[in-house]
Amino acid sequence: MTQPVVHLVDDDAPVRGALALLLRTVGMTVEEHADPAAFLARLPGAPPGCLVLDLRMPVMSGLQLQERLVAQGCDWPVILLTGHGGLEACRRAFKAGAVDFLTKPVDEEVLIEAVHAGFARLDTTRTRNAERAEARALLARLTAREAEILRLVGLGHATKEIARALDLSPRTVETHRANIAAKLGTASVAEMARLVLLGGQAPP
């Protein structure tokens, strides 16, 4: 797994340099970006990481950048820095999933702790995404009939109930369930339900 990076976006070069130096002294890898446009240009090939964004920047603010990334499906953790903390901006930042909202001048220890929290969230997101991908791959192996039966199994229906609902014999349902268990690698109803939820195929 790639070591996460701190993506530091601040149009104030001296402040950006000082923050980058601080984070590097504690062993973190930092990429500096002079403005949101520079970061967005880098984004397609950028290593995953935690974003530290200045709130007030010309053309696009840190908050606008955060909201744009969320809209694009980028779930990297964000820490916002501001010299003029406002309640509304803070509310919007946390609503968009910010890890923290810090006021300048930033306390060094508080910033370092916030970045570590961001890395922890990134690890959790990576694990969850990997589990989702694995679940989707497993579910894709099922036939349409098997997927239908799995959905009913996940809803807690017994074999006889599924047989009546689908106009099948209980023996046929049991055969399908055995095939489902073999393809998913589990006969546990709870694990099957978890895979359905992870795979984004939760029943209505």
C-alpha positions as CSV (number, residue, x, y, z in Angstrom):
1,M,0.0,0.0,0.0
2,T,1.3,3.4,-1.0
3,Q,2.5,5.7,1.8
4,P,-0.1,8.5,2.1
5,V,1.0,12.1,1.3
6,V,0.1,15.4,2.7
7,H,-1.2,17.6,-0.1
8,L,-0.7,21.2,1.1
9,V,-2.6,23.8,-0.8
10,D,-1.9,27.4,0.2
11,D,-1.3,30.5,-2.0
12,D,0.9,32.1,0.7
13,A,4.4,30.7,-0.2
14,P,6.1,31.5,3.2
15,V,3.2,29.9,5.2
16,R,3.1,26.9,2.8
17,G,6.8,26.4,3.1
18,A,6.8,26.6,6.9
19,L,3.9,24.1,7.2
20,A,5.6,21.8,4.7
21,L,8.9,21.9,6.7
22,L,7.0,21.2,10.0
23,L,5.3,18.2,8.5
24,R,8.5,16.9,6.9
25,T,10.4,17.1,10.2
26,V,8.0,14.5,11.7
27,G,8.6,12.2,8.7
28,M,5.6,13.0,6.5
29,T,5.8,13.2,2.7
30,V,4.5,16.6,1.5
31,E,3.5,17.9,-1.9
32,E,3.1,21.6,-2.1
33,H,0.5,23.3,-4.4
34,A,0.4,27.0,-4.9
35,D,-3.3,27.1,-5.5
36,P,-6.4,24.9,-6.1
37,A,-5.8,24.9,-9.9
38,A,-2.3,23.5,-9.5
39,F,-3.6,20.8,-7.2
40,L,-6.5,19.8,-9.6
41,A,-4.0,19.6,-12.5
42,R,-1.9,17.2,-10.3
43,L,-4.8,15.2,-9.0
44,P,-5.2,12.6,-11.8
45,G,-1.7,11.2,-11.0
46,A,-1.4,12.2,-7.4
47,P,-0.7,9.7,-4.7
48,P,-3.6,9.3,-2.2
49,G,-3.3,11.5,0.9
50,C,-4.6,14.0,3.3
51,L,-5.3,17.5,2.1
52,V,-4.4,20.6,4.1
53,L,-6.2,23.5,2.5
54,D,-6.1,27.2,3.2
55,L,-9.7,28.5,3.4
56,R,-9.2,31.9,1.7
57,M,-7.5,31.8,-1.7
58,P,-8.3,33.8,-4.8
59,V,-10.4,32.3,-7.6
60,M,-11.3,29.2,-5.6
61,S,-11.3,28.9,-1.8
62,G,-10.3,25.9,0.1
63,L,-13.9,25.2,1.0
64,Q,-14.9,25.3,-2.7
65,L,-12.1,23.0,-3.6
66,Q,-13.2,20.5,-0.9
67,E,-16.8,20.6,-2.2
68,R,-15.6,20.1,-5.7
69,L,-13.6,17.1,-4.8
70,V,-16.6,15.6,-2.9
71,A,-18.7,16.2,-6.0
72,Q,-16.1,14.4,-8.1
73,G,-16.1,11.4,-5.7
74,C,-12.7,12.1,-4.2
75,D,-12.9,10.9,-0.6
76,W,-9.5,12.0,0.6
77,P,-9.6,13.5,4.1
78,V,-9.5,17.3,4.3
79,I,-8.2,19.7,6.9
80,L,-9.0,23.4,6.4
81,L,-6.9,26.3,7.8
82,T,-8.2,29.8,8.2
83,G,-7.1,33.1,9.6
84,H,-10.7,34.2,9.7
85,G,-12.8,31.4,11.2
86,G,-16.5,31.7,10.4
87,L,-19.2,29.5,11.8
88,E,-20.9,29.0,8.4
89,A,-17.7,28.0,6.7
90,C,-16.9,25.6,9.6
91,R,-20.4,24.1,9.3
92,R,-20.0,23.6,5.5
93,A,-16.6,22.1,5.9
94,F,-17.7,19.5,8.4
95,K,-20.9,18.8,6.4
96,A,-18.6,18.0,3.4
97,G,-16.6,15.6,5.6
98,A,-13.7,17.7,6.9
99,V,-11.4,16.0,9.4
100,D,-10.7,19.3,11.2
101,F,-11.1,23.1,10.8
102,L,-8.1,24.9,12.3
103,T,-7.4,28.6,12.9
104,K,-4.1,30.3,12.0
105,P,-1.6,30.6,13.5
106,V,-1.9,26.8,13.7
107,D,-0.7,25.0,16.8
108,E,2.0,22.6,15.5
109,E,0.9,19.7,17.6
110,V,-2.8,20.1,16.8
111,L,-2.0,20.2,13.1
112,I,0.2,17.0,13.3
113,E,-2.5,15.2,15.2
114,A,-5.1,16.3,12.7
115,V,-3.0,15.0,9.8
116,H,-2.6,11.7,11.6
117,A,-6.3,11.5,12.1
118,G,-6.7,12.2,8.3
119,F,-4.3,9.3,7.5
120,A,-6.3,7.0,9.8
121,R,-9.5,8.0,8.0
122,L,-7.8,7.4,4.6
123,D,-6.7,3.9,5.8
124,T,-10.3,3.1,6.8
125,T,-11.6,4.4,3.5
126,R,-9.0,2.3,1.5
127,T,-10.0,-0.9,3.5
128,R,-13.7,-0.2,2.9
129,N,-13.2,0.4,-0.8
130,A,-11.2,-2.8,-1.1
131,E,-13.9,-4.8,0.6
132,R,-16.6,-3.2,-1.7
133,A,-14.6,-4.1,-4.8
134,E,-14.1,-7.7,-3.5
135,A,-17.9,-8.0,-2.7
136,R,-18.8,-6.7,-6.2
137,A,-16.4,-9.1,-7.9
138,L,-17.9,-12.1,-5.9
139,L,-21.5,-11.0,-6.6
140,A,-20.8,-10.6,-10.3
141,R,-20.2,-14.4,-10.4
142,L,-23.8,-15.1,-9.6
143,T,-26.5,-15.8,-12.2
144,A,-29.6,-13.6,-12.3
145,R,-31.6,-16.3,-10.5
146,E,-28.9,-16.8,-7.8
147,A,-28.8,-13.0,-7.2
148,E,-32.6,-13.0,-6.8
149,I,-32.4,-15.9,-4.3
150,L,-29.5,-14.2,-2.5
151,R,-31.6,-11.1,-2.1
152,L,-34.4,-13.0,-0.5
153,V,-31.9,-14.9,1.7
154,G,-30.6,-11.6,2.9
155,L,-34.1,-10.5,3.8
156,G,-34.3,-13.5,6.1
157,H,-36.6,-15.7,4.0
158,A,-36.3,-19.5,4.5
159,T,-35.9,-21.9,1.7
160,K,-39.6,-22.9,1.6
161,E,-40.7,-19.2,1.5
162,I,-38.3,-18.5,-1.3
163,A,-39.5,-21.5,-3.2
164,R,-43.1,-20.3,-2.9
165,A,-42.2,-16.7,-3.9
166,L,-40.3,-17.8,-7.0
167,D,-42.5,-20.7,-7.9
168,L,-39.6,-23.2,-7.5
169,S,-39.2,-26.4,-5.7
170,P,-37.4,-26.3,-2.3
171,R,-34.8,-28.7,-3.7
172,T,-34.1,-26.3,-6.6
173,V,-33.7,-23.4,-4.1
174,E,-31.4,-25.5,-2.0
175,T,-29.3,-26.3,-5.1
176,H,-29.1,-22.5,-5.9
177,R,-28.2,-21.7,-2.3
178,A,-25.3,-24.3,-2.5
179,N,-24.1,-22.7,-5.7
180,I,-24.3,-19.3,-4.1
181,A,-22.3,-20.4,-1.1
182,A,-19.6,-21.9,-3.3
183,K,-19.3,-18.8,-5.4
184,L,-19.3,-16.4,-2.4
185,G,-17.1,-18.6,-0.3
186,T,-19.5,-18.7,2.6
187,A,-22.7,-20.4,3.7
188,S,-23.3,-17.8,6.5
189,V,-26.5,-15.9,5.9
190,A,-25.0,-12.9,7.9
191,E,-21.9,-12.9,5.7
192,M,-24.0,-13.1,2.5
193,A,-26.1,-10.1,3.7
194,R,-22.9,-8.2,4.4
195,L,-21.6,-8.9,0.9
196,V,-24.9,-7.7,-0.6
197,L,-24.7,-4.5,1.4
198,L,-21.0,-3.9,0.5
199,G,-21.7,-4.6,-3.1
200,G,-24.3,-1.9,-3.3
201,Q,-27.1,-4.4,-4.0
202,A,-29.1,-3.8,-0.8
203,P,-32.7,-4.8,-1.2
204,P,-35.3,-1.9,-1.3
